[in-house]
Amino acid sequence: MSITYGKILRIDLSSGSISEEVLSEDIFRRYVGGSGLNAKILYDVVIGRGVVKPLSSDNVLVFSVGPLTGTGFPLTSRYFVASISPLTGIYGQASSGGKFGSELRRCGYVSIVIDGTSEKPVYIKIDKEGVDIRDAKELWGYGTYETQEKLHRIFPKYSIACIGPAGERLVKYAAIINDEGRAAGRTGLGAVMGYKKLKAICVKGWLTPRIVNSDAFRTSVMEALDAVKKAPAAKILHDLGTSGMIEALHELGDVPIKNFSMGEWDKDKIRVISGVTIARTVLKERYHCEACPVGCGRVVYLNGVRIDGPEYETVASFGTLLLNGDLRSILLANHLCNDYGLDTISTGVTIAFTMECVEKGLLKVDELNISWGNGEVIPELVRRIAFREGWLGNLLAEGVARASKVVGRGSEKFAMHVKGLEMPMHDPRAFKSWALGYATSNRGACHTYAPVYYIEKGMTFPEIGLSEPLDRFDSRSKPRAVKLIQDMAEFLDSMVMCRFCLYSGIKLPLILKALNAVLGTNITVNDAMIVGERVFNTKRLINSILGVNKDHDMLPQRIFEPPSPPGGAGVLTLEEFNNMLKEYYELRGWTPNGEIPEDLIKRLEIN
């Protein structure tokens, strides 16, 4: 029986050629789909083409979904997009919810591989009638909301992924936006679309994914819905959104404050920008991605206008990170990032870097009051970044790693990034697993690559050998846990499961039950973990070709200094970190320099 579940669509924008191929059973067995399939496709590209420049015709952009996408199984509507990142120069990856992934799956495709570069702005339409490359001249220059609105007049029920002015101007952390304000934000893949002159992709499915054992699948769906109903975290996410966690995380010292220099802030100001306040004041609707019973998305009204509300990462990056207690400015900055097509995390961290540079006299901007806590200046800085306006906007559009090299004079010490990707809104001094997870993440600092803090907060995953909660300050317990969670997370991302499946009680055995029902397979937990390990190492091999080694598995200097005031965070020493990294490399089977030996490549069947 065939276990393939879709086709790979290949589009060359240079030649205009369009072709498709069936996903082979061998590639499915080794990489499944989603993030894993993206990694396999990019690995083949860099093996064949060598060091690929991010903004070049040699770079490809890959959108992929998983075998449960579009089937109705809860928390499966996301998609993964990958490329060589313009921001970091290495493996770049982002993910987004909504319904774009489900519509793509219902077109019969598991992946879209976009190669080459168009000479003029274009958009791609995919539906029952076929695949078309169409002129987008009249769309170029518009924000993402107006772009979607204009295309929906022509294609009313299509899901649309597009870029805004930031992607068109090749801002290094430009995002891809779909289904109004859902963002594939990290690593600047909107700039890859901009370079390729690809404004949008419009997708409308018509197929029903085949399910081999419908009775077993139906049972797995009911079990998943029951798990979500019983999960306390799922209720919090529904009622308060992801920013409903900010007060509790602040108590733990996990929320970054003043560019990661402080461990605590005024609790009243935290409350003003929290999910609790948003729910009580400006919340009007809850957004549900397709096939999601949680509904963590926010829809709010700002000055009488309906806009997408911020998630936790955005509230922290435009709030606590900047000492900004003005909820209105956070809502506006989030909306502008969605409209211009910017990653809110990288934008907030870049603005924090700017504020510190101004405070220390390293930058002088006479026309703007760039200072901690000034919420009024944040939307203006967002606009200048998106349009690369003036010397300041152009500088900040490059991200903190490049900006700190230009500014110099010690600014590198507080440029908060790993491998060129700005750090997300969790402080590694509060949960030491973040430190190792950020440093070894293949796309740079990432809070979804190794969410071991689930275990440090009390969850367990006995199915993969993590049966006891971990002390968040005990560095000795982290290497094994980080390795195991990374491998599990890579499999879940290859399935394209929303990470909140874990918070919502939908764990790996239940996901495998659904997968086996859909495809008629017998994939075990051990099989899944091997897939995850293979995917993680494949991404590491891509990065090795692009120059990544042990020197890049490092954190900003500030993280090895205690925050002041300390709050609920702890202290992370460089010695602790190096000991964790050494043991982690050994558990991975890598060399002391972080390289993957040939015998491991062979064992994992990567080549």
N, C-alpha and C positions, 0 to 999 in steps of 0.2 A: 504493500500500500504506500502511495506517495505521501510524504509528510511535508511537502512544500506547501506554502500557503499564500504565495503572491509572486509578483514579477518585479523586476528592477527596471525602471524607466530611465533611459539615458538621453540627455538633451545636450547637444553641443551648440552653444550660442554663437560660436565663430562661424560655423558652416551652416547652421540651421538644421542639422540632421537630428532625427529622432528615431530611437530604436528601443527595443525591450527584450528582456531575457527572463526566463524562469529562474527564481531563486533555487539553486541546487540543493539537494538533500545534504550533501557534504558540508556546504557553507552553513546551512541551518543547524546541523548537528554541532558544529564547532562554535558558531557565533549567534545563532537564534534569530536576531533582528535588532531593531532599534539602535542603541548605542554600540552594541557589539558589531552589527553589520556595518555601521558607519566606520568603525575602527578598521575592519577588514578591508573595506573599499579604499580608505585613505592609506592604509599600509601598502596595498598594491600600487597605489599612485606614487608614493615616495620611493618604493623599491624600483619602480620603472623609470621615474623621472628624476630621482635624486632630491637634493635640497630644493624644495618648492618655495618660491617667494609668495607670501600671502596675497599680495595685490598683483597678481599676474594671471595670464591666461592659462598657465599650467596648473593653477590651483582649482580644486573642485569643491563644490558645495553639495552636501548630501543630506537629504531629509529621509528619515526612516521611522517606521512604526513596528509594532510587535504582533505576535500571533493572536493575542486577545483583543487587540485594538478593534473597535467597531462591532464587537460581539455582544456588548451589553454587560460584560462582567464589570463590577464596580471599580472605579479609579484606574481606567485603562485608556483614557481618551487623549493622552499626551502624544507628542512626537519629539524626536531628537533630531537636531541638525548639527552637522560637524564640518569642519574645514581646517586648514592651517590658519591659525589666528593672526589677524593683522595687529592685535594688541600685544601678543606674547611671542609670535613667531614659531610657536610649537602647536601641538594638537589642541584644537579649539572645539568646544562643545557647548551647546545650550539646549534647553528643553522648554516646552510651553504646553499649556493646556488648551481648553476650549473644545472645538470640534474638528479642527483642521486635520488632525491625525486620523480620526474616525472616517472622515470623508475620503481621505487618501486611500485608506484600507478598503473602503467600499468601491473604489475605482479598480481594485484588483492589484494595487501596487503596494509593495513593502518598502520600496525606496525610490527616490528621485535623485539621480546623479546629474548635476549641472556642471558642465565643462565649458571651457572657452570663454570668450567675451564678445558681447554684441557691440556693434559700432554705434547703435542708437538705442534709446530707452525702449524696453520691451516688457511685456508681461506674458505669463504662460497660463493658458486655460486648459484644464483637464476635466473631461466629462464623458458622457456616454457617446458623444459624437467623435471623440478622439482627443488628440493633443495638438494644440496650436500655439505658435509664438506670434504675438500680436504687438502692434505699435503702441507704445506707452508715452509718446511725446506729450500728449495732453495731460498726463498724470504727473509728469516729472515736476518736482518743486512743491508738491502738496504734502501736507502732513498725513499721518497714517489714518486718522479718522476720516478726513475728507476723501482720501484715496479709496478707502473701503466704501464710503457712501456713494462715490461716483461709479465704482464698479458694480455695486449692488443694484444700481438703477438698470444695468444691463443684465446682470446675473443675480436675480433677487435672492435665491436660496443657496448660494455658494458660500463656502468658507474661504476666506482670503487671508493670505500672509503677505505682508508688504514692508517696505521701508519708508522712512520719512526723510526730512532734510539732512539729518545726521548721517544716515547711510549714504546718501547721494554725495555728501562732502567728505566721505571717507574718514569720519571720526572713528578713532581706533576702537572705541567701545560702543559702536552703534548696534542697536538691537533690531531684531525682526519681530514685528507685531502682527498678531492675528486675532480674528474674532473680537473686534473692538479693541480691548486693552490687554489682551494676553500677550506676554512678552517672552521670547527666547532671547534673554538679555545678555548673557555672559560671553566674553571673549571676542566681541566685536564682529560677529558674522553678518550683521547688517551692512558693514563696510565691504564685505566680499560681494554681497548682492549689488551694492552701489558701484563697485569697480566693474562688475559684469554688466552693468546697465540694466539689471533686472529689477524692475519696480515692484512686481507683485506676482503671486501665484494664486490662481482661482481654481478651486476644486469642488466638484459635486459628484458624489458617488451614487451608484445605482445597484450595486451588487450586494447580496447578503452573504457574509462569510460562512463558509461551510463548517458545520459542527458534526463530527463523527458520531459522538455519543451524546445526544441531546438531553437524555434523562439525567446522566451524570453531570452534565454541564449545568442544567437547571438546578440541581441539588447544590452544586458549588456556589452558584449565584445566591441562593437563599441563605446558605451558611455565611457568605461574605456580608450580606445585608444585615444578618442577625449580629455578626461580630461588630459591625459599625454601630448598630443601635446600642450595643452594650458598652462601647468604649467611651470612657469619660473624656478622653482627649478629643474625640470626634465631635462631641457636643460643644466643647469649648471652641473648637475651630469653626463650627457652624454659627454659634451665637456671637462670638467676639472676633472671628477671623484670626489670622496668624499673629496679628499684633496684640491679641488678647493675652499673649504670653509675656509681654515686655516687662510688666511689674515683677513677676516672679523671677524672670531671668536677671533683672537688675539686682534683686536681693542676692543672687548667686555670684554676682560680679561678671556675668557673661555678656552684658550689653556694653559695647564699646562707647566710650565717652571722651569727648575732646580729642579726637584722633588717636584713640587707644592709650591716652596718657593718664586717665583717671579711672578709678574703680567704682565710684558711686557718684550720684548726682542728686539734686533736689527731688524728693519723692513726689512732691506736689506737681512739679513740672513733668515728671514721668507720667503721672496719672492724666494730665491734660492731653497728652498725645497718644494715650493708650487705646487699645481696642475697646475697652470698656467705655471710654468717653466717646469714641467714634460711634459705637452702637447706641448710646444714649442721646446723641446730638445730631449727627449728620447722616447716619445710615438710613437708606431708603429701601434697598433691596439686597438680597444675597445672590451672588453669582455661582451657579453650578456648572462645572464642566460637564460635557456629555457623560452619561453613565456614572455620575458621582452623587451619592446620597449625602455627602458632607456639606458642600456648598460653602467653602471658606472664603470665596471671593466677595468683595464689598462693592456696592454701588452707592455713591453718596451724592449729595447736592452741595455745590459750592456757588454761592451768590445766585441761587436759583437755577443753576445749570447742572444737569445730570452728568456725572463723570465716574470713571472707575476709581474706586478707593484704593489706598495703599496697603501693601502687605507689611509684615514685620520688618523685613530687610530694608524696606524703603522708609518706614517710620524711624528706624534707628539711624539709617545713613543720612537722612535729611533732618533728623531730630537730635538725638543724644550725641551723635558723633560731632555735631556742629554746635552743641549747647543751645539748640534751638527749641524752645517750648511753644512755638507758634504753630498750632495745628493747621491753620489756614494756609500758611506758606508750604507746609509739607504736602497738603492735598494738591496745591497748585503745582508744586515742583514735580510731583508724581504724574499729574495730568500732562504737563509739558513734556516730560520724558517719554510718556506713551505716545504723544502726538508727534514729537520730533523723531522718535525712534532711538532712545538712549537707554543703556543699562543703568538703573537707579543706584545699584551698589557702587559701580565704578565712578559714576558721577558724584555721588556723595563723598566718597573717599578722596576723589580729586579735589573737590571743594574744601574738604578738611585740610588737605595738604596745602592748599592755597592760603587758607586762613592762618595756618601756622607759619608759613613763609612770610606773610605780611606782618604778623605779630613779632617775628624775630628780625624784621628789617631786611629780609632777603628778597622781597618783592615790594615794589612800590606802585600802587594803583590809585592815582590821585582822584579820579572821577567817581570811584565807588568806595563805600564804607564797608570794606571786607573785614569783618570782625566776628569773633565768637558770639553766637546768640542773636545775630542780626538776621532775622528771618526774611526781611524785605529784600536783601541782596541775593538770596539764593535763586529765585526764579530768573533773575537777570543773568546770573552766571550760567544757569542751565541754557538759556537762550544763546548766549555768546559761544558756548561750547558747541551747541548743535549746528550753528551757522559758521563756526570758525571765525567769529567776528573779531577783528583786531589782533594785535600780538598776543593778548591774554587768552582769548578764545582759541586761537590757533595752537598756543602752547598747551593749554589744558585738554584740548581734544586729543592729544597724544597719550594721555594717561600718566599716572604718577611716576612710573619707572623712567620713562623718557623725559618727563618734565624735571625730575630731580637731577638728571644728568645735565640738563641745561642750566638749572638754577645753581647746582653745586653747593659749595660752602657748608657742607655738613647736612644738607637737606635730605640726602639719601638715608639718613638714620631714621627719619620719620616719614619716609615714603612707604606706606603700608601696603605691600604687595608681596606675592610669592610667584616667582617665574614670570613676573610682569603683569599678573592678574591681581587687581585690587582685592584686599581681604574682605570677606563677608562679615556680617554683624554678630560675630561670636568671638569672645576673647579667649585665646588659648590658655591664659593663666587661670581661667575659671574651670575649664575641663581640659586636662592635659592631653586627652586624645585628640583634641583639635590641633594641637601643635604638630603632632606626627602626621595627622591626616592632611593638614594644609601643606606641609612640607613635601609630602610624597604624592600628592594629587597630580594626575597627569595634565590637567588643564591649568594648574596654578591653584592659588588659595580657593578652596571650595568647601562649603558646609554640607553638601549632599553626597560627596564622594565617600566619606567615612563617618556617618552619624553615630559614632560610638557613644555619644553623650546620652542616647536613649538608654543605654545600659547603666551609665553613670547616674541616671535619674531614676533607676529602679526596674527598667524592663529587662527581660532575659530572652535569649534565643537558644534554647537547649538543642534545637534541631541542628545547629551548626557548631555546637560545643561551647556555648556561652550560657551557662546555667545559673550564674550568680551575678547580682549587680556588682559594679566596680566602684571603688573609691575614686572620686574624680581627681584627687590630688596625688594619687599613687601612680607615678610614672612607670613603675616596674610592670604593672598589669597591662600596659597599653599596646606594646608591639603586636602581640598575638591577637588581641581584640581588633585592632585597626586592620590587620591583614585579613582576618575573617570577615569583618563587616564590609571592607572594600570589595572582596570577592562576591559576597552576597549582593551588595549594591550594584555591582556591574551586571550580575545576572538580572536583577530586577529592572535595570535600565535597558537591558537587551530585550526584556519582555515589554518594556515601556510602561511600567507600573508607576503611578504617582507615589512619591516617597511617603506620603501620609497613609499609605496602606498599612505600614507598620504601626503607626500611631492608632490606626483605626481597627486593629485586631486582625487584619488580613495578612497572615504570615506566609512564609515560603511554602509549607506543605499544602495549604489550601490553594495557593496560586498554581502549584504544580498539578493539583487535582483538576483544576479548570483547564490548564494547558493540555493535559493528557486526554481530557474529554473532548476538547476541540479538535486535536490532531490525531487522536488514536494512538498516541505514543505511551511510553512507560518511563518517563524521565524522572529520576530520583533526586533527592536533595544532594547527594554526592555528585551526580552528573551536573546539576546546576552550579555547584561550587567550582567544579573544574572549568565550566564555561566562563564563570566570572573571573577565575584566575587567568585563563587564556586571554580574555578581553583586556584585563588590566595590563598584562605583560605586552600585548600587541601595541597598546597605546604607548607604553614605555619604550618599545622598540622604535616606534615612529619618532618619538622625542630624541632618542639616542642618535638617530640619523640626522636630526636637526640640531644636535650639539648639546643635549642635556646630559649632565652627569651629577655626581654627588654634590658638587659645588652649588647646584641649583636647588637641591633639597634643603633649603634653609629658610629661616624666618627673619623678618625685620629685626634689627638690633633692639628696638623698643620693647619687644615681647620678652626679652631677657632682663628687663628692668622692672621692678615692682611698680604697679600703678599707684598714684598718689592723689587722693587718699585711696587706701587699698580696697575698701568695700568688702564684698564677698569673694573676691578673687584671691588666688594664691601667688606663689612665686615660682617661676620656671627658670632654672639655671641652664646655661649652655652645656654644662657637663651632663645634666639629666637628659637634655635633648639629644646629645651625641650618643649617649648610652642607649636611648630608645631607638635611634636611627640604626645603630650598629646591629642590635638584635633584630630589628625589622628586616634589614638586608639579609641576615642569616636565615630568617624564617621564609623569606621570599626565594631563597636560593640564589641570590645575586652575589656578585663579587663585592669586596669591600669598597670599590669605587662606584657601586650602584649600577653595574653593567649586568646584562642578562647572558649567562653562559650558553654555549651552543647546545649542551645536553638538555637544558631546560626548554629551550626553543623547540627541540626535537620532541621532548616528552609531551609538551603542550600542543604539538601538531600545528604550530603557527605558520610554518612555511608549507 
